[in-house]
């Protein structure tokens, strides 16, 4: 099973709302990622959790707050977003790079299409 | 600067031809190299990964890695219209303290003409 499941698939939220994106994997991976992708651009890394600890935060504004409750789940809490935050938000998982040179393939969920109005 | 470079294309090839996609990376400490295919509006799909110098073949796809030249490529044989997509090169680049960061190139848009 190489599936990463993200919910919801689509989300429209106002600038004063609070919402959460959810991601789940059951591949036994110990690294999970949030990426943001704008149209016609490559995915941009936001956060990396390795062994349930935040290992990389790519200077993301505090209106995005990640959470990793356990090794299978990853959340992204959203608050007071701006229209320019509208994008496709991708979750991915892999074995932590560096743990083993091989077997570090990252698999992506289908993404959440977020629109901020 | 940690970078992964790709030609953005578009790359157009006729159906049945070989499509050649190229990628270079700047950090010699990089390990693990991946090719993802992304259709418009969809998430990236892993199609090939390579860890060692040389060629790796999987069906119509061949990944080639040359660490001395810091170069990784993807060949698609017998290209089909369904191969038309954006191909993203991704590299695990060292980010300090034993961590690595999966970094993407900007992607090459491939069009296979029937």
Interface residues (C-beta under 8 A of the other chain):
Chain A: X33 X41 X42 X43 X45 X48 X50 X55 X56 X88 X90 X92 X94 X96 X97 X98 X101 X102 X104 X105 X106 X107 X108 X109 X110 X111
Chain B: X31 X32 X34 X36 X42 X43 X44 X45 X46 X49 X51 X88 X90 X92 X95 X98 X99 X100 X101 X102 X103 X104 X105 X106 X107
